[in-house]
Amino acid sequence: MSDTTTHHRICPLCEACCGLEIQVRDGWVTGIRGHDADVLSAGYICPKGVALKDLHEDPDRLRAPLVKRDGVFEEVTWDEAFAEIERRLPSLRATHGRHAVAITVGNPSAHKIGLLTYFGKLARALGTRNVFSASTLDQMPKQLASGLMFGHWLTVALPDISRTDHLLVLGANPLVSNGSMWTVPDFRGKAKALRARGGKLVVIDPRRTETAAVADAHHFIRPNADVFLLAAMVRTLFDEGLVRLGSVADWVVGVDAVREVVAPFTPEAVAPRCGIAADTIRTLTRELAAAPRAAVYARIGTCTQEYGTLCSWLVDVLNTLTGNLDREGGVLFAKSAAFASNTAGKPGIGKGVSTGRHHARVSGAPEVYGELPVTCLAEEIETPGEGQIRALITVATNPVLSAPDGPRLARALEQLDFMVSLDIYLNETTRHADVILPGLSPLEEFHYDVAFPQLSWRNHARYSPPVLPAPPGRPAEWQTLLKLSAIVRGEGAAVDADALDEAEFAQDAERLFGPHADAVVAATATYRGPERLLEVALRSGPYGDQFGRKPEGLTLAKVMAANPTGGIDLGPLQPRIPEVLRTPSGQVELAPPSLLADMARAAADLARPAPELVVIGRRDVRTNNSWMHNLPVLAKGPLRCTARLHPADAARLGLRDGTLARLANGPRQITAQVQISDEMMPGVMSLPHGWGHDLPGTRLHVAAERPGANLNALLDDQQRDPLSGNAVLGGVAVTVHALHE
């Protein structure tokens, strides 16, 4: 019998980034479990980690390029696929202009260093203003608020969960997600430790989530009312003399402006809209202020609504005014070993962030973080005129299921002159493509998390080598992106990706290192592609060896060598203000003018009556992105795509458990199975995101067996947070009717 080998791999399937121990025999994965020595996750694993085997072996996963001929996909060679793109894309761009080609990228790219570090090269080569991503479906409000306050889009204040005494959670379910914009594997264990040391966990959510079930207290809140609750809590701090800036007092500006803007939001004024009594709002505020060390955390539920940016901002206003910003046990900023802009350049001051450098052609929506709202994509394809999108490149994304009004987007995609998809599946979006270019299995590539160490509960550096060899002749995704860039620039499909990468690296080194560029090129010559970028980022980062000036510092070789022992632990988060700030003023901007102005919209909305029934999303530990529904180990078990609602609502609507109901939002309708549960707040229905695998032309056989209902098909793609452009995915009014048997 062949020997079994053991490999250590960072899980790439969600933000928790857990360390895995993978057993391999004869080229087959025989077992996956948590890596006990991992410095971040310490052996924790969820079902998604085990599903890496199913993903690697999935017969539906594409292993060769597909080209659509006469409406039918055919497997072709890589040379044939690139030749087809060269034949069609440059001429279209030359005829209609650079903005006629759009590009959109999805969440899986955040877990693949090759995609994340090379996507920008393709976007720059295209030179299009029509850049879209999944960020405007889930996280842009938090990024915008953090950027305006602290100076960079990824300078996000993170709860110091291992040392806090009081954690207040709104619109998030970290026991299931293990963090979102907060990498915190085994949240359950950390919450248990919090309570064991006498701390308190409080959850505010329209559903009694899995996190709420283990909390000390849970309060229902009406969807879309978080902004009112948070503003009332801020006002209570001022009214009761509870404002304490603590150690950051010398670095905070705008306190008086915040006091003025929250004046209309008394607990009594917001209580009817929130569904939370005024006395309860005051108690929540007093407990937060009185705790020795406290943190407020909010995520998806507060971001995917019409006041997403205001909610994200007010969370950090609360953290600041209670003296918990940049404080051990409060909220702190990670110090990433590589790729973090808030560790580069002059500390304590910077350019800050800006928005609206250009606007969407049809709606006029402003650019945010270099991209337009993904909800603008369909109308930009449909609407004739100069700059109309005629071609689209999608990268690891499925917006037909994940974005509002997917049926409209699907119809729009059919109008394109040309579409290219980089994806491992023939799914609801890529079925519209003319060419599909698959990437490698995660087990066939090295891994280093670029974004998530900037959002992690603990500082660390971890590298994973490939578990299995890549098939001969299969390019890595970074090479595919370079080839596409070359085609766009007119350099042809025959260009050698490695030679192109070498030339571009030399140019980048000249720009970044000036007279030392040749030395940097020589010092990193043993690496290529994203590994070379990682070597530079680590060595020039805050823990790096600075190319020999600090011999004890990090290099890629040192991080590689630590893989079997779980990576390198760089310690708990530490206070970083003022060094972390990159605002033009060098201060924490507590009162950004655009956010103060938008509070008038919220104040005017206070009197609006709550709808009779609204729908919200739901997170499940076995699902994150739509393609996970095709993995048997995650798909088995009870039906998860159900419409949950309170027994009182079910009785009022004549609905019975397990039967079908028709959900409608104006002309948009879907059918879903009813699940009656007292975990729901009356007046609120919950349906999970990313389902609806019943569309023709896909190749997702497991998912198609139980397709579920597409929540996003109910939603209006014109509804978004005006500041961040984020789609409104929750708190949407619906009508529900029983479908009689």
Residue pairs with C-beta under 8 A, 6 or more apart in sequence:
1 25
2 25
2 26
3 25
4 23
4 24
4 25
4 30
5 23
5 24
5 25
6 21
6 22
6 23
6 24
7 21
7 22
7 23
7 24
7 465
7 467
8 19
8 20
8 21
8 22
8 35
8 38
8 464
8 563
8 564
8 566
9 19
9 20
9 22
9 52
9 442
9 443
9 447
9 464
9 467
10 17
10 18
10 19
10 20
10 447
10 448
10 449
10 462
10 464
11 17
11 18
11 19
11 20
11 45
11 48
11 49
11 52
12 52
12 108
12 111
12 112
12 442
12 447
13 48
13 49
13 51
13 52
13 55
13 111
13 624
13 628
14 46
14 48
14 177
14 178
14 624
15 177
15 178
15 179
15 180
15 181
15 182
15 183
15 452
15 455
16 41
16 44
16 46
16 177
16 178
16 179
16 183
16 184
16 185
17 40
17 41
17 183
17 185
17 449
17 452
17 456
17 462
18 34
18 35
18 38
18 40
18 41
18 44
18 45
18 46
18 49
18 178
18 185
19 34
19 35
19 37
19 38
19 39
19 40
19 41
19 43
19 462
19 566
19 567
20 32
20 33
20 34
20 35
20 45
20 49
20 52
21 32
21 33
21 34
21 35
21 36
22 29
22 31
22 32
22 52
22 443
22 467
23 29
23 30
23 31
23 32
24 30
24 467
24 468
27 468
29 52
29 53
29 56
29 57
29 443
29 467
32 45
32 49
32 50
32 52
32 53
33 45
34 41
34 42
34 43
34 44
34 45
34 49
35 41
35 43
35 566
36 42
36 43
37 43
37 565
37 566
38 462
38 566
38 567
39 458
39 460
39 462
39 566
39 567
39 568
39 569
40 183
40 185
40 456
40 458
40 460
40 462
40 567
41 185
41 186
42 185
42 186
44 178
44 185
44 186
44 189
46 178
46 621
47 621
47 622
47 633
47 634
48 621
48 622
48 624
48 628
48 634
50 633
51 628
51 631
51 633
51 634
52 442
52 443
53 633
54 631
54 632
54 633
54 634
55 61
55 441
55 442
55 631
56 441
56 442
56 443
56 468
58 630
58 631
59 701
60 425
60 426
60 630
60 699
60 700
60 701
60 702
61 424
61 425
61 438
61 441
62 423
62 424
62 425
62 426
62 436
62 438
63 438
63 471
63 474
64 75
64 76
64 77
64 438
65 75
65 76
65 77
65 78
65 80
65 81
65 435
65 436
65 437
65 438
66 73
66 74
66 75
66 76
66 81
66 426
66 433
66 435
66 436
67 73
67 74
67 76
67 80
67 81
67 84
67 434
67 435
68 74
68 433
68 434
68 435
73 426
73 436
76 84
78 473
78 474
78 475
79 493
81 435
81 437
82 483
82 487
82 493
83 493
84 434
84 435
85 420
85 435
85 484
85 487
85 493
86 487
86 492
86 493
88 417
88 418
88 434
89 101
89 391
89 418
89 420
89 487
89 488
90 487
90 488
90 490
92 100
92 101
92 390
92 391
92 417
92 418
93 100
93 101
93 126
93 391
93 488
96 388
96 390
97 386
97 387
98 126
98 127
98 128
99 128
99 129
99 130
99 361
99 387
99 389
100 128
100 387
100 388
100 389
100 390
100 391
101 126
101 128
101 130
101 389
101 390
101 391
101 392
101 393
101 488
102 128
102 130
102 131
102 132
102 377
102 380
102 381
102 389
102 391
102 392
102 393
103 122
103 123
103 126
103 128
103 130
103 131
103 132
103 392
103 393
103 394
103 395
104 131
104 132
104 133
104 374
104 377
104 392
104 393
104 394
104 395
104 397
104 399
105 115
105 119
105 132
105 133
105 134
105 394
105 395
105 396
105 397
106 133
106 134
106 394
106 395
106 396
106 397
106 398
106 399
106 402
106 625
107 134
107 138
107 396
107 397
107 624
107 625
108 115
108 396
108 397
108 625
109 115
109 116
109 119
109 395
109 396
110 116
110 450
110 451
110 452
111 442
111 447
111 449
112 396
112 439
112 442
112 445
112 447
112 477
113 446
113 447
113 448
113 449
113 450
113 530
113 534
114 445
114 476
114 477
114 478
114 481
114 529
114 530
115 395
115 396
115 422
115 439
115 477
115 478
115 481
116 450
116 451
117 450
117 478
117 530
117 533
118 477
118 478
118 481
118 482
118 529
118 530
119 395
119 481
121 481
121 482
121 485
121 504
122 393
122 481
122 484
122 485
122 488
123 131
124 485
125 484
125 485
125 486
125 488
125 489
126 393
126 488
129 358
129 367
129 372
130 372
130 380
130 389
131 370
131 371
131 372
132 371
132 372
132 373
132 374
132 376
132 377
132 399
133 371
133 374
133 397
134 374
134 397
134 399
134 402
135 143
135 369
135 371
136 368
136 371
136 372
136 373
136 374
136 375
136 720
136 724
136 725
136 726
136 727
137 304
137 374
137 402
137 403
137 726
137 727
137 729
138 180
138 300
138 303
138 304
138 726
139 180
139 181
139 303
139 726
140 303
140 308
140 368
140 369
140 721
140 724
140 725
140 726
141 302
141 303
141 308
141 309
141 311
141 312
141 721
141 723
141 724
141 726
142 156
142 181
142 299
142 303
142 312
143 153
143 154
143 156
143 369
143 724
144 153
144 309
144 312
144 353
144 355
144 368
144 369
144 723
144 724
145 309
145 312
145 313
145 316
145 595
146 152
146 153
146 154
146 155
146 156
146 157
146 312
146 316
147 153
147 155
147 352
147 353
147 369
148 313
148 352
148 353
148 589
148 592
148 594
148 595
149 313
149 316
149 583
149 588
149 589
149 590
149 592
150 157
150 333
150 342
150 580
150 581
150 582
150 583
150 588
150 589
151 342
151 350
151 351
151 352
151 353
151 581
151 582
151 583
151 584
152 341
152 342
152 350
152 353
152 582
153 353
153 369
154 340
154 341
154 342
154 451
154 454
154 455
155 333
155 342
155 580
155 581
155 582
156 181
156 182
156 333
156 454
156 455
157 316
157 319
157 325
157 326
157 331
157 332
157 333
158 182
158 331
158 332
158 333
158 334
158 455
158 456
158 457
158 573
159 167
159 182
159 295
159 296
159 297
159 330
159 331
159 457
160 293
160 295
160 327
160 328
160 329
160 330
160 331
160 332
160 457
160 572
160 573
161 167
161 184
161 187
161 190
161 191
161 194
161 295
161 457
162 190
162 193
162 457
162 458
162 572
163 293
163 328
163 329
163 572
164 194
164 199
164 293
164 294
164 295
164 329
164 330
165 194
165 197
165 198
165 199
165 200
165 291
165 292
165 293
165 294
165 329
166 199
166 200
166 202
166 287
166 288
166 291
166 293
166 294
166 295
167 191
167 194
167 199
167 200
167 201
167 202
167 294
167 295
167 297
168 202
168 204
168 284
168 288
168 294
168 295
168 296
168 297
169 201
169 202
169 203
169 204
169 205
169 211
169 215
169 297
169 298
170 203
170 204
170 205
170 221
170 226
170 229
170 230
170 296
170 297
170 298
170 301
170 302
170 311
170 315
171 204
171 205
171 226
171 298
171 299
171 300
171 301
171 302
171 303
171 311
172 180
172 205
172 211
172 297
172 298
172 299
172 300
172 301
172 302
173 205
173 209
173 210
173 211
173 619
174 180
174 182
174 184
174 187
174 211
174 297
174 299
175 187
175 188
175 191
175 209
175 210
175 211
175 214
176 209
176 210
176 211
176 619
176 620
176 621
177 187
177 299
177 619
178 184
178 185
178 186
178 187
179 185
179 187
179 455
179 457
180 299
180 300
181 299
181 455
182 297
182 299
182 455
182 457
183 452
183 453
183 455
183 456
183 457
184 190
184 456
184 457
187 211
188 214
190 457
191 201
191 211
191 214
191 215
192 214
194 200
194 201
195 201
195 216
200 216
200 217
200 287
200 291
201 211
201 214
201 215
201 216
201 217
202 215
202 216
202 217
202 218
202 219
202 284
202 287
203 209
203 211
203 212
203 215
203 217
203 218
203 219
204 218
204 219
204 221
204 226
204 229
204 276
204 284
205 211
205 212
205 218
205 220
205 221
205 301
206 220
206 221
206 222
206 223
206 301
206 616
206 680
206 681
206 684
207 616
207 618
207 644
207 679
207 680
207 681
207 684
207 686
208 218
208 220
208 678
208 679
208 680
209 679
212 218
219 276
219 280
219 284
220 275
220 276
220 681
221 229
221 274
221 275
221 276
221 681
222 273
222 274
222 275
222 610
222 614
222 681
222 683
222 684
222 731
223 301
223 305
223 614
223 616
223 684
223 730
223 731
224 305
224 306
224 307
224 614
224 730
224 731
225 270
225 273
225 274
225 275
225 610
226 298
226 301
226 302
226 305
226 307
226 311
227 307
227 310
227 311
227 314
227 602
228 265
228 269
228 270
228 273
228 274
228 602
228 606
229 270
229 274
229 276
229 281
230 311
230 314
230 315
230 317
230 318
231 262
231 265
231 270
231 314
231 599
231 602
232 262
232 265
232 266
232 267
232 269
232 270
232 274
232 281
233 281
233 284
233 285
233 288
233 318
234 258
234 262
234 265
234 314
234 317
234 318
234 321
235 262
235 263
235 265
235 266
235 267
236 242
236 267
236 281
236 282
236 285
236 286
237 243
237 285
237 289
237 318
237 321
237 322
238 259
238 262
240 282
240 285
240 286
242 285
242 286
242 289
242 321
242 322
243 255
243 321
243 322
244 289
244 321
244 322
244 323
245 252
245 255
245 320
245 321
245 323
246 323
246 324
246 325
246 327
247 323
247 326
247 327
247 575
247 577
248 320
248 325
248 326
248 577
248 588
251 577
251 578
251 581
251 586
251 587
251 588
252 320
252 325
252 587
252 588
252 590
253 585
253 587
253 588
253 589
253 590
253 591
254 589
254 590
254 591
254 592
255 321
255 590
255 591
257 590
257 591
257 596
258 317
258 321
258 590
258 591
258 596
261 591
261 596
261 599
262 599
264 603
264 606
265 602
265 603
265 606
266 278
267 278
267 279
267 281
267 282
268 278
269 606
270 281
270 606
271 277
271 278
271 281
273 606
273 608
273 610
274 281
275 610
275 681
288 294
288 296
288 318
288 322
289 322
292 329
293 324
293 327
293 328
293 329
293 330
294 322
294 324
294 329
294 330
295 319
295 324
295 329
295 330
295 331
296 315
296 316
296 318
296 319
296 324
296 331
297 315
298 311
298 312
298 315
300 617
300 619
301 616
301 617
301 730
302 308
302 311
302 312
302 315
303 311
303 312
303 726
304 617
304 726
304 727
304 728
304 729
304 730
305 311
305 721
305 728
305 729
305 730
305 731
306 719
306 720
306 721
306 728
306 731
307 598
307 601
307 602
307 721
308 721
308 723
308 724
308 726
309 595
309 598
309 721
309 723
309 724
309 726
310 595
310 598
310 599
310 602
310 723
313 592
313 595
316 325
316 331
317 590
319 325
319 330
319 331
320 588
320 590
322 330
323 330
324 330
324 331
325 331
325 577
325 588
326 332
326 333
326 575
326 576
326 577
327 575
328 572
328 574
328 575
332 573
332 574
332 575
332 576
333 342
333 573
333 576
333 577
333 580
334 340
334 453
334 454
334 455
334 456
334 459
334 573
335 343
335 459
335 542
335 570
335 573
335 574
335 576
336 343
336 453
336 454
336 456
336 459
336 541
336 542
337 453
337 459
337 460
337 461
337 538
337 541
337 542
337 543
337 544
337 554
337 559
337 568
337 570
338 448
338 450
338 453
338 461
338 534
338 537
338 538
338 541
339 450
339 451
339 454
339 537
339 541
340 453
340 454
340 541
340 542
341 582
342 454
342 580
342 582
343 541
343 542
344 540
345 582
347 578
347 579
347 580
347 581
348 578
348 579
348 580
348 581
348 586
349 581
349 582
349 583
349 584
349 585
349 586
350 581
350 582
350 583
350 584
351 582
351 584
352 582
352 583
352 584
353 369
355 366
355 367
355 368
355 369
355 594
355 723
356 366
356 367
356 368
357 367
358 366
358 367
359 365
359 366
359 367
360 366
360 372
360 373
360 376
360 380
361 380
361 383
361 385
361 387
361 388
362 376
362 379
362 380
362 383
363 373
363 376
363 379
363 718
365 372
365 373
365 376
365 720
365 725
366 725
368 723
368 724
368 725
372 725
373 720
373 725
373 726
373 727
374 399
374 403
374 727
375 403
375 404
375 405
375 717
375 718
375 719
375 720
375 725
375 727
376 725
377 389
377 399
377 403
377 409
377 412
378 405
378 408
378 409
378 411
378 412
378 717
379 412
379 717
380 388
380 389
381 388
381 389
381 390
381 392
381 412
381 413
381 415
381 416
382 412
382 415
389 416
390 416
390 417
390 418
391 416
391 417
391 418
391 419
391 420
392 413
392 416
392 418
392 419
392 420
393 419
393 420
393 421
393 422
393 484
394 419
394 420
394 421
394 422
394 423
394 429
394 430
394 433
395 421
395 422
395 423
396 422
396 423
396 424
396 439
397 423
397 429
398 427
398 428
398 429
398 430
398 625
398 626
398 627
398 690
399 406
399 409
399 429
400 406
400 409
400 410
400 413
400 427
400 428
400 429
400 432
400 695
401 427
401 428
401 429
401 626
401 690
401 691
401 692
401 693
401 710
401 712
402 625
402 626
402 689
402 690
402 712
403 409
403 712
403 717
403 727
404 712
404 715
404 716
404 717
404 719
404 727
404 728
404 729
405 668
405 712
405 713
405 715
405 716
405 717
406 428
406 692
406 710
406 712
406 713
407 713
408 717
409 717
410 428
410 432
410 695
413 419
413 429
413 432
414 432
416 432
418 434
419 432
419 433
419 434
419 435
420 433
420 434
420 435
420 436
420 437
420 484
421 429
421 430
421 433
421 435
421 436
421 437
422 436
422 437
422 438
422 439
422 477
422 480
422 481
423 429
423 430
423 436
423 437
423 438
423 439
424 438
424 439
424 441
424 627
425 627
425 630
425 699
425 700
426 436
426 697
426 698
426 699
426 700
427 626
427 627
427 698
427 699
427 700
428 626
428 692
428 693
428 695
428 698
430 436
431 695
431 696
431 697
431 698
437 480
439 476
439 477
439 480
440 470
440 474
440 476
440 477
441 468
443 466
443 467
443 468
444 466
444 467
444 468
444 469
444 470
444 471
445 466
445 470
445 476
446 463
446 464
446 465
446 466
446 531
447 463
447 464
448 462
448 463
448 464
448 530
448 534
448 559
449 462
453 459
453 460
453 461
457 573
458 569
458 570
458 571
458 572
458 573
459 569
459 570
459 571
459 572
459 573
460 567
460 568
460 569
460 570
461 538
461 543
461 554
461 559
461 562
461 567
461 568
461 570
462 559
462 562
462 563
462 566
462 567
462 568
463 534
463 556
463 559
463 560
463 562
463 563
463 567
464 563
465 560
465 563
470 476
475 483
475 497
476 529
478 501
478 529
478 530
479 497
479 498
479 501
479 529
480 497
482 497
482 500
482 501
482 504
483 493
483 495
483 497
485 500
486 492
486 493
486 495
486 497
486 500
487 493
491 500
498 528
498 529
501 528
501 529
502 528
505 521
505 524
505 532
505 533
506 517
506 521
509 517
509 518
509 520
509 521
509 536
510 517
512 520
513 519
513 520
516 547
519 547
520 536
520 547
523 547
524 532
524 535
524 536
527 534
527 535
527 556
531 556
534 556
535 555
535 556
538 544
538 554
538 555
538 556
538 559
539 545
539 546
539 547
539 553
539 554
539 555
539 556
540 546
540 547
541 554
543 553
543 554
543 570
544 550
544 553
544 554
544 555
545 551
545 552
545 553
545 554
545 555
546 553
554 568
558 568
559 567
559 568
562 568
577 588
578 586
578 587
581 587
581 588
583 589
594 723
595 723
598 722
598 723
601 722
610 683
611 683
611 733
612 683
612 733
613 645
613 649
613 683
613 684
613 685
613 733
613 734
613 735
613 736
614 683
614 684
614 685
614 730
614 731
614 732
614 733
614 734
615 643
615 663
615 684
615 685
615 686
615 687
615 711
615 714
615 730
615 731
615 732
615 734
616 684
616 685
616 686
616 687
616 730
616 731
617 686
617 687
617 688
617 689
617 711
617 729
617 730
618 644
618 686
618 687
618 688
618 689
619 688
620 640
620 688
622 628
622 634
622 637
622 640
623 629
623 634
623 640
623 688
623 690
625 690
626 690
626 691
626 693
626 703
627 700
627 703
628 634
629 635
629 690
629 691
629 693
629 700
629 702
629 703
629 706
629 708
630 700
630 701
630 702
630 703
631 702
632 702
635 702
635 703
635 705
635 706
639 673
639 706
639 708
640 688
640 708
641 672
641 673
641 687
641 688
641 691
641 706
641 708
641 709
642 672
642 673
642 674
642 675
642 687
643 661
643 663
643 672
643 673
643 674
643 675
643 685
643 686
643 687
643 709
643 736
644 675
644 676
644 677
644 679
644 680
644 685
644 686
644 687
645 655
645 674
645 675
645 676
645 677
645 680
645 684
645 685
645 686
645 736
646 676
646 677
646 678
646 680
646 681
646 682
646 683
646 684
647 676
647 677
647 678
648 682
649 655
649 680
649 682
649 683
649 685
650 656
650 657
650 674
650 676
653 661
653 736
653 737
653 738
654 738
655 661
655 674
655 676
655 736
655 738
656 674
656 676
656 738
657 674
657 675
657 676
658 673
658 674
658 675
659 673
659 674
659 738
659 739
659 741
660 671
660 672
660 673
660 674
660 738
660 739
661 671
661 672
661 673
661 674
661 736
661 737
661 738
661 739
662 669
662 670
662 671
662 736
662 737
662 738
662 739
663 669
663 670
663 671
663 672
663 685
663 687
663 709
663 714
663 734
663 735
663 736
664 714
664 734
664 735
664 736
664 737
665 714
665 715
665 716
665 732
665 733
665 734
665 735
666 716
668 713
668 714
668 715
668 716
669 714
670 692
670 709
670 710
670 711
670 713
670 714
671 709
671 739
672 687
672 708
672 709
673 709
680 686
685 734
685 736
687 709
687 711
688 708
688 711
689 711
689 712
689 729
691 707
691 708
691 709
691 710
691 711
692 707
692 708
692 709
692 710
692 712
692 713
693 700
693 703
693 704
693 707
693 708
694 704
694 707
698 704
711 729
712 729
714 732
714 734
715 727
715 728
715 729
715 732
716 728
716 732
717 727
719 727
719 728
719 732
720 726
720 727
720 728
721 728
